[in-house]
């Protein structure tokens, strides 16, 4: 929401659903290239705030811009040894503009260490640990993270945490927030991971900086009336129920997945759209309901047998991640294929699916931006 109190060029983020509240709220305030973490004191009415802000922590990012074009990962190839089908999570985005997904956020180094390095997505129970080994065809600077993505509603699987237990060559790893992105000090060609997949989620509001950044405008113009009409979501404190409703609505047979974009704002009226349209619309709708949401880019693997999965640039895919006490990951688009083997906290079941339409190179013709920045310890 925009804050016009004391500052002319300021943008504020408060982690509460859109409604009317009065009191104190933790949040962020950006003024030019400075970001303040602190407390808001006053009245919130939907997207408007009246009151004052007390800063507690300040940081100034140092930008290291990197542009990711199709050529940047057209040669991406990796082989994974895994007991379950996995996705390799690569980059995240927070805005959409004219067919382009962008990350306009200043990423902060919150951890810099040699392996092991743990990335927390949520806290869960009924969890199973999996050991995953990945070899990259080309040296990787941004280290992909293996995860499971929900492809059928309701959401059944939660990634608790992923630990990078070793890399080759040995190097220091940096965990960047917001976005849960890992960058290697020197490129690596091998990584070993443990991944915890859980059947139930324990609400946890940690990782505050990471969460509140994903409540801002998305760049998609769609009215609240159209959102309410299309999704029929009533006011509720059950955030996972809202996510599942949006998930189910977009992935059922009412909407068609195409190889061309109609624009996220037109998907509901035309009944069709590209994977970018589906994910950008889902991000916009869920933020409208006050749920921090982002889009992730990654790759899914093809099963070569003997627990071997092969990844390439042609298996790129987008999904949505929403924070409901922990990050939940899902593809809010219709899937037109039979499920491959999946996982269950009780054993092997059917969860992970691959949509044949999603293998099409939707990225061609678009530029995707990722801004990687560092700040000094604060």
BATIPA-857311 format. One record per residue (C-alpha): residue in three letters; x, y, z. Coordinates in Angstrom, 1 decimal, padded with zeros to 4 digits, always signed. Example, Ala and Ser with C-alpha at 12.3 -4.5 7.8 and 13.67 -1.06 7.14 Angstrom:
2
code;X;Y;Z
ALA;+012.3;-004.5;+007.8
SER;+013.7;-001.1;+007.1
This chain:
378
code;X;Y;Z
UNK;+000.0;+000.0;+000.0
UNK;+001.2;+003.5;-000.6
UNK;+002.1;+005.7;+002.4
UNK;+001.8;+009.5;+001.9
UNK;+002.5;+010.3;+005.5
UNK;+005.7;+012.3;+005.9
UNK;+007.2;+010.9;+002.7
UNK;+006.4;+011.8;-000.9
UNK;+008.2;+008.8;-002.5
UNK;+007.4;+006.0;+000.0
UNK;+005.9;+002.5;-000.3
UNK;+004.8;+000.6;+002.7
UNK;+004.0;-003.1;+003.4
UNK;+002.0;-004.4;+006.3
UNK;+001.4;-008.1;+006.8
UNK;-002.4;-008.2;+007.4
UNK;-005.4;-009.2;+005.2
UNK;-007.3;-006.4;+003.5
UNK;-009.8;-005.2;+006.0
UNK;-010.2;-002.6;+008.7
UNK;-007.8;-002.7;+011.7
UNK;-006.6;-000.3;+014.3
UNK;-003.5;-000.8;+016.4
UNK;+000.2;-001.6;+015.9
UNK;+001.5;-003.6;+012.9
UNK;+004.9;-004.8;+011.9
UNK;+005.9;-003.9;+008.4
UNK;+008.4;-002.3;+005.9
UNK;+008.7;+001.2;+004.6
UNK;+010.7;+002.0;+001.5
UNK;+011.9;+005.6;+000.9
UNK;+013.9;+005.9;-002.3
UNK;+016.7;+003.3;-001.9
UNK;+016.4;+002.9;+001.8
UNK;+014.3;+000.2;+003.5
UNK;+013.1;+000.5;+007.1
UNK;+011.8;-002.4;+009.2
UNK;+009.6;-001.2;+012.0
UNK;+006.1;-000.7;+013.4
UNK;+003.0;+001.0;+012.0
UNK;+000.7;+002.8;+014.5
UNK;-002.7;+003.7;+013.3
UNK;-005.7;+002.7;+011.2
UNK;-005.8;+000.4;+008.2
UNK;-008.8;+000.4;+005.9
UNK;-008.2;-002.0;+003.0
UNK;-005.2;-000.6;+001.1
UNK;-005.1;+002.7;+003.0
UNK;-003.2;+003.6;+006.2
UNK;-003.5;+006.6;+008.5
UNK;-001.0;+007.0;+011.3
UNK;+002.8;+007.0;+011.8
UNK;+005.7;+004.7;+011.4
UNK;+008.5;+003.9;+013.9
UNK;+011.7;+002.5;+012.2
UNK;+013.7;-000.2;+014.0
UNK;+016.2;-001.5;+011.4
UNK;+017.5;+000.2;+008.2
UNK;+019.3;-001.2;+005.3
UNK;+020.7;+000.1;+002.0
UNK;+021.1;-002.5;-000.7
UNK;+024.0;-002.5;-003.2
UNK;+022.6;-003.6;-006.6
UNK;+024.2;-006.2;-008.7
UNK;+021.7;-006.4;-011.6
UNK;+021.5;-009.5;-013.7
UNK;+019.3;-010.0;-016.8
UNK;+018.1;-013.5;-017.5
UNK;+017.3;-014.0;-021.1
UNK;+016.4;-017.4;-022.8
UNK;+020.1;-017.8;-023.7
UNK;+021.1;-017.6;-020.1
UNK;+019.7;-021.1;-019.4
UNK;+019.1;-022.6;-022.8
UNK;+021.9;-025.0;-022.1
UNK;+020.6;-025.9;-018.7
UNK;+021.0;-029.7;-018.0
UNK;+021.1;-031.6;-014.8
UNK;+020.7;-035.2;-013.6
UNK;+019.2;-036.0;-010.2
UNK;+019.3;-039.2;-008.2
UNK;+016.0;-039.1;-006.2
UNK;+013.5;-041.6;-004.8
UNK;+010.7;-039.2;-005.7
UNK;+010.0;-036.8;-008.7
UNK;+011.3;-033.4;-007.9
UNK;+011.3;-029.9;-009.3
UNK;+014.5;-027.8;-009.3
UNK;+013.5;-024.4;-007.9
UNK;+015.6;-021.6;-009.5
UNK;+014.3;-018.0;-009.3
UNK;+011.3;-016.0;-008.0
UNK;+009.4;-013.0;-009.3
UNK;+007.1;-010.5;-007.7
UNK;+005.7;-008.4;-010.5
UNK;+004.3;-008.7;-014.0
UNK;+004.4;-006.2;-016.9
UNK;+003.5;-006.5;-020.5
UNK;+004.1;-010.3;-020.7
UNK;+007.2;-010.1;-018.6
UNK;+007.8;-011.5;-015.1
UNK;+010.3;-009.5;-013.0
UNK;+012.0;-009.5;-009.7
UNK;+012.2;-005.9;-008.6
UNK;+013.1;-006.7;-005.0
UNK;+016.5;-006.0;-003.5
UNK;+017.8;-009.3;-002.2
UNK;+019.6;-009.4;+001.1
UNK;+022.2;-011.9;+002.1
UNK;+020.9;-013.3;+005.4
UNK;+023.3;-016.2;+005.6
UNK;+026.8;-016.8;+004.1
UNK;+028.4;-020.1;+005.0
UNK;+030.0;-023.2;+003.6
UNK;+027.6;-026.2;+003.5
UNK;+025.5;-027.4;+005.2
UNK;+023.0;-024.6;+004.5
UNK;+019.3;-025.0;+005.3
UNK;+016.5;-023.3;+003.5
UNK;+013.2;-023.2;+005.5
UNK;+010.0;-023.0;+003.6
UNK;+007.6;-024.1;+006.4
UNK;+007.3;-026.1;+009.6
UNK;+005.5;-029.4;+009.3
UNK;+004.8;-032.8;+010.7
UNK;+004.2;-036.3;+009.2
UNK;+007.4;-035.6;+007.3
UNK;+009.7;-037.9;+005.3
UNK;+013.4;-037.1;+004.6
UNK;+014.7;-037.7;+001.1
UNK;+018.4;-037.7;+000.0
UNK;+018.9;-036.1;-003.5
UNK;+022.1;-035.8;-005.5
UNK;+022.3;-033.5;-008.5
UNK;+025.0;-033.1;-011.2
UNK;+024.9;-030.0;-013.4
UNK;+026.0;-030.0;-017.0
UNK;+027.3;-026.5;-016.7
UNK;+028.8;-024.8;-013.6
UNK;+026.0;-023.1;-011.7
UNK;+026.2;-019.8;-009.9
UNK;+022.5;-019.8;-008.7
UNK;+022.1;-023.1;-007.0
UNK;+018.7;-024.8;-007.8
UNK;+016.8;-026.2;-004.8
UNK;+014.9;-029.5;-005.1
UNK;+011.2;-029.4;-004.0
UNK;+007.8;-031.0;-004.5
UNK;+005.1;-028.9;-006.2
UNK;+001.4;-029.6;-005.7
UNK;-000.4;-030.1;-009.0
UNK;-003.8;-031.3;-007.8
UNK;-006.2;-029.5;-005.4
UNK;-006.3;-029.6;-002.4
UNK;-002.7;-028.9;-001.4
UNK;-001.4;-032.1;+000.2
UNK;+002.4;-031.7;+000.4
UNK;+004.5;-029.1;+002.2
UNK;+008.2;-028.7;+001.9
UNK;+009.5;-028.1;+005.5
UNK;+013.1;-027.5;+004.6
UNK;+015.9;-028.3;+002.2
UNK;+019.5;-028.6;+003.3
UNK;+022.4;-028.3;+000.9
UNK;+024.8;-030.8;+002.7
UNK;+027.6;-030.5;+000.2
UNK;+028.7;-029.0;-003.1
UNK;+031.6;-029.6;-005.5
UNK;+033.9;-027.8;-005.9
UNK;+033.6;-026.7;-002.3
UNK;+032.6;-023.1;-001.9
UNK;+030.7;-020.7;+000.3
UNK;+026.9;-020.4;-000.2
UNK;+024.8;-017.3;+000.3
UNK;+021.1;-017.5;+001.1
UNK;+019.3;-014.4;-000.3
UNK;+016.0;-013.0;+000.9
UNK;+013.4;-012.3;+000.0
UNK;+013.0;-015.3;-002.3
UNK;+014.9;-018.2;-000.8
UNK;+017.6;-018.0;-003.5
UNK;+021.0;-019.6;-003.0
UNK;+024.1;-018.2;-004.8
UNK;+027.5;-019.9;-004.8
UNK;+030.6;-017.8;-004.4
UNK;+032.2;-019.8;-007.2
UNK;+030.2;-021.9;-009.6
UNK;+029.5;-025.6;-008.7
UNK;+028.8;-028.7;-010.8
UNK;+027.5;-031.0;-008.1
UNK;+025.2;-030.6;-005.0
UNK;+023.9;-033.0;-002.4
UNK;+020.6;-032.3;-000.6
UNK;+018.2;-033.5;+002.1
UNK;+014.6;-032.6;+001.5
UNK;+011.8;-032.9;+004.1
UNK;+008.3;-033.3;+002.7
UNK;+005.4;-033.1;+005.1
UNK;+001.7;-034.0;+005.1
UNK;+000.7;-031.3;+007.5
UNK;+001.7;-027.7;+008.2
UNK;+002.5;-026.0;+011.5
UNK;+001.7;-022.3;+011.3
UNK;+004.8;-020.2;+011.7
UNK;+005.2;-016.5;+011.0
UNK;+009.0;-016.5;+010.8
UNK;+011.0;-015.1;+007.9
UNK;+009.2;-011.8;+008.3
UNK;+011.3;-009.8;+005.7
UNK;+010.7;-012.5;+003.1
UNK;+006.9;-012.5;+003.6
UNK;+005.9;-008.9;+003.6
UNK;+007.7;-008.1;+000.4
UNK;+005.1;-010.2;-001.5
UNK;+002.0;-008.2;-000.6
UNK;+002.7;-005.3;-002.9
UNK;+001.0;-004.5;-006.3
UNK;+001.6;-007.1;-009.0
UNK;+001.2;-005.0;-012.1
UNK;-002.0;-006.9;-013.1
UNK;-005.1;-004.7;-013.4
UNK;-008.2;-006.6;-012.3
UNK;-011.0;-005.3;-010.1
UNK;-012.0;-006.7;-006.7
UNK;-015.5;-007.2;-008.1
UNK;-014.3;-009.4;-010.9
UNK;-012.2;-011.4;-008.4
UNK;-015.1;-011.9;-006.1
UNK;-017.4;-012.9;-008.9
UNK;-014.9;-015.4;-010.4
UNK;-013.7;-017.1;-007.2
UNK;-016.7;-016.6;-004.8
UNK;-014.4;-016.5;-001.8
UNK;-016.1;-015.2;+001.4
UNK;-014.2;-013.6;+004.2
UNK;-012.4;-016.2;+006.3
UNK;-009.3;-016.5;+008.5
UNK;-008.5;-019.8;+007.0
UNK;-005.8;-018.8;+004.5
UNK;-005.1;-022.3;+003.2
UNK;-008.8;-022.6;+002.3
UNK;-008.5;-019.4;+000.2
UNK;-005.4;-020.7;-001.6
UNK;-007.1;-024.0;-002.3
UNK;-010.2;-022.3;-003.7
UNK;-008.0;-020.2;-006.1
UNK;-006.0;-023.3;-006.9
UNK;-009.0;-025.4;-007.7
UNK;-010.9;-022.8;-009.7
UNK;-008.0;-022.1;-012.0
UNK;-006.9;-025.7;-012.5
UNK;-010.3;-027.3;-013.3
UNK;-011.7;-027.7;-016.8
UNK;-013.3;-024.3;-017.0
UNK;-010.1;-022.7;-018.2
UNK;-007.8;-023.7;-021.0
UNK;-004.0;-023.6;-021.0
UNK;-002.6;-022.2;-024.2
UNK;+000.8;-021.6;-025.8
UNK;+000.2;-017.8;-026.1
UNK;-000.6;-015.1;-023.7
UNK;-003.9;-013.2;-023.5
UNK;-002.8;-011.2;-020.5
UNK;-003.6;-012.2;-016.9
UNK;-006.3;-009.6;-016.7
UNK;-008.1;-011.2;-019.6
UNK;-007.9;-014.9;-018.6
UNK;-011.1;-014.9;-016.6
UNK;-013.1;-013.3;-019.5
UNK;-011.6;-015.4;-022.3
UNK;-011.4;-018.7;-020.4
UNK;-007.8;-019.3;-021.6
UNK;-004.3;-018.2;-021.2
UNK;-000.6;-019.1;-021.0
UNK;+001.2;-020.4;-017.9
UNK;+002.4;-016.9;-017.3
UNK;-001.2;-015.7;-017.3
UNK;-002.4;-018.3;-014.9
UNK;+000.4;-017.8;-012.4
UNK;+000.3;-013.9;-012.5
UNK;-003.4;-014.0;-012.1
UNK;-003.2;-016.3;-009.1
UNK;-000.5;-014.1;-007.5
UNK;-002.7;-011.0;-008.0
UNK;-005.9;-012.7;-006.6
UNK;-004.1;-014.1;-003.5
UNK;-002.5;-010.8;-002.7
UNK;-005.9;-009.2;-003.0
UNK;-007.0;-011.5;-000.1
UNK;-003.9;-010.4;+001.9
UNK;-001.9;-013.6;+001.3
UNK;+001.8;-013.0;+000.5
UNK;+002.4;-014.7;-002.9
UNK;+005.2;-015.0;-005.4
UNK;+005.9;-016.8;-008.7
UNK;+008.8;-019.3;-009.0
UNK;+010.6;-020.5;-012.1
UNK;+012.2;-024.0;-012.1
UNK;+012.5;-027.2;-014.0
UNK;+010.9;-030.6;-013.7
UNK;+012.6;-033.9;-014.5
UNK;+011.8;-036.7;-016.8
UNK;+012.0;-040.2;-015.3
UNK;+014.8;-042.3;-016.9
UNK;+014.3;-045.2;-014.5
UNK;+016.4;-046.4;-011.5
UNK;+015.4;-043.2;-009.6
UNK;+017.2;-041.0;-012.2
UNK;+015.6;-037.8;-013.4
UNK;+016.9;-035.6;-016.3
UNK;+016.3;-031.8;-016.3
UNK;+016.8;-029.5;-019.3
UNK;+015.9;-026.0;-020.4
UNK;+012.9;-027.4;-022.3
UNK;+011.4;-028.6;-019.0
UNK;+011.1;-025.1;-017.5
UNK;+007.9;-024.4;-015.6
UNK;+006.3;-021.8;-013.4
UNK;+004.4;-022.3;-010.2
UNK;+003.0;-020.1;-007.4
UNK;+004.1;-020.0;-003.8
UNK;+001.8;-018.5;-001.1
UNK;+002.5;-017.9;+002.6
UNK;-000.1;-019.4;+004.9
UNK;+002.1;-019.7;+008.0
UNK;+004.6;-021.4;+005.7
UNK;+005.2;-021.4;+002.0
UNK;+002.9;-023.7;-000.1
UNK;+003.8;-024.5;-003.7
UNK;+001.3;-025.3;-006.4
UNK;+000.6;-025.0;-010.2
UNK;-002.6;-023.0;-010.6
UNK;-003.3;-024.2;-014.2
UNK;-005.1;-027.1;-015.8
UNK;-003.0;-030.2;-016.1
UNK;-003.7;-032.5;-019.1
UNK;-001.7;-035.6;-018.4
UNK;-001.7;-038.7;-016.2
UNK;+000.2;-038.6;-012.9
UNK;+003.7;-040.0;-012.6
UNK;+004.7;-041.7;-009.4
UNK;+004.5;-039.3;-006.5
UNK;+005.0;-039.3;-002.8
UNK;+002.9;-039.7;+000.4
UNK;+004.0;-039.3;+004.0
UNK;+002.8;-042.9;+004.3
UNK;+004.8;-044.1;+001.3
UNK;+004.5;-043.8;-002.5
UNK;+001.3;-042.4;-003.8
UNK;+000.2;-040.1;-006.7
UNK;+000.9;-036.4;-006.4
UNK;+003.5;-035.0;-008.8
UNK;+002.1;-034.6;-012.3
UNK;+003.6;-033.1;-015.5
UNK;+001.4;-031.1;-017.9
UNK;+002.4;-031.8;-021.5
UNK;+001.4;-028.3;-022.5
UNK;+003.8;-026.9;-019.9
UNK;+006.9;-028.2;-021.6
UNK;+006.4;-025.7;-024.4
UNK;+009.1;-022.9;-024.4
UNK;+006.8;-020.1;-023.1
UNK;+009.8;-018.1;-022.2
UNK;+010.8;-017.4;-025.8
UNK;+010.1;-013.8;-026.6
UNK;+010.2;-012.6;-023.0
UNK;+012.8;-011.2;-020.8
UNK;+013.0;-012.2;-017.1
UNK;+014.8;-010.0;-014.7
UNK;+016.4;-010.9;-011.5
UNK;+017.9;-008.3;-009.2
UNK;+020.6;-009.8;-006.8
UNK;+021.8;-007.4;-004.2
UNK;+023.8;-007.6;-001.0
UNK;+023.9;-005.5;+002.1
UNK;+026.3;-005.3;+005.0
UNK;+025.5;-007.0;+008.2
UNK;+023.0;-004.9;+010.2
